[in-house]
Amino acid sequence: MNQVQRYSDAVTTGRVGEQRDRVVFEYALLRVVPCLERGECVNAGVILYAQEQGFLAARWSLDEDRLRALAPHVDVEGVRRALESVAAMCRGGAEAGSAGRERPGQRFRWLTAPRSTIVQPGPIHGGLTEDPEAEVERLLERLVR
């Protein structure tokens, strides 16, 4: 097997490098769009899914001052509830309702489907990580806070 084929196989299986075991993950930003007509948004959270580990999580941090600068009369508590409902859907279980019984991949696809609501998912991106839990926190720090 040549070097290109070994690398291709490693990428396909989510394992790259000899020293580390990394898994493929997908993520999407959660954006708050207070006025759909204007299209302005504030990044407020991240959803991360790692299929190989069955990992699905959302983390959010709402910059209320930035949001109010775009829309002074926005329902901040409503936005907080919407963001928390995304996090609950990621956790699954009874608090997520009937969708909480679905597999993590199905919940991720549902949560990242395009929609015209105040809290919207951005495009899906991918990467490799050794630790999905740490990765979702890193992405939140880098892209939201």
N, C-alpha and C positions, 0 to 999 in steps of 0.2 A: 504494500500500500504506500503510495507516495505522500509527501508532506501536504500537498494541497488537499488530497482526499481525506487525510486524517483531520485537518483543520475543518473541512466541510462537515465531516461527521461530528466533530466536537461542537460546532455551532448548531447543527440540527438537534443534537441531544441536549443542548444547553450546558455542555461541559467544555470549557476552553482552558487550556493550560494544564500543565502536569501537576503544579503545586496546589491548585485551588479547585474547588468544586463550586461552580457558579450556575445559577438557574436563570432561565429566561423569564422576564416579567414584562407586563404591559401596564401602562398607567395613563390616566387622563386627569387633567386639571378640572377642578370644579370652579366655575366662574359665576359670579353674581352679575346679572344684567338687569339693572333696575328699570331701564326704559328700553324696551325691545326695539322701538323705532330708531333710537339713537345708536344702539349697538355697542355702547361703551360698557366696559366690564371691569370688575375687580376680581383677581384671582383669590379664591377663598379656601381651597382645599385640594386634596389629591386622593384619587382612588388607585390602588395598586393591586394587581392580580398576578400571581405566580402559579400557573397551572400545575407544574410538577409537584409543588408542595401543597396544593389545595389552599393557598393563602389568598385571602381577599380582605382588604382593610381600607378604610378612609380616615384621613386626618384632616382637620380644618382649623383655621384661625382667621377670624373675621376682623378686618381693619375697619371699624365702624366710622372713623373720621374720613377715611378715603371714600367709603361707600356714600356717606352723607354729602361729600363734596360733589359727587356725581348726581345724587338725588336726595335733596334735603328732607323730603317727606317719606322716604322709604320705610317700610315696616321692618325694622331691624329684627324684632323678635320673630316675625314670620320667616325671615331669611335664616335665622338661627335654627328654628324648628325644621326647616327644609334641609339644612346641612346635617343636622343631627339625625334626620330620618334616613339620609344616605348612609351615614355611619352605622345606623341600626340595621339597615338592609345588608351591609357588608358583614356584620357580625352574624346575621341569620338568626334562626330561632323564633320563638313566639313573638318577641317584640317587633319583628319585621313582618308580621302577618303571614298570609299564605305563601308569599314569595320567599319567606325565610326558610322554607323547606326545600327550595331549589338548590341545585349544586352551585358552588361559587362561580364557575364560569358562566352559567346562565344568568346569575345575578349581576355579574360584571357587565355582560352584554346588554342587559336591560338598563342598567344604570348609565351606561355610556352611549346609549342610543340618542341621536339628536332630538332636541325638543325645544319648544318655544315657551319656556317658563323662566322665572326670575333666577333660578339656579340651574345652570346648564353645564353639561360636560364639554370639554374641549376635545380636540382630536386625540386619538389613541397613539401613544408612542411606545417604544420597547427598549429593552436593555438587558444586561446581565448583572446579576448580583449574587453575593454569597449569603446575604441576610435580608430577606424581603422586609422584615420588621424595621430594621435600621434604614433600609432604602426609602421606605415611605416617609420616615422622619426626615431624612436627608433632602428628599424632594420637596417636602413641605417647607423646610428652612430655606432652600435655594429658590423656589419658585413662588412662594406665597408670602412669607414673612419679610 
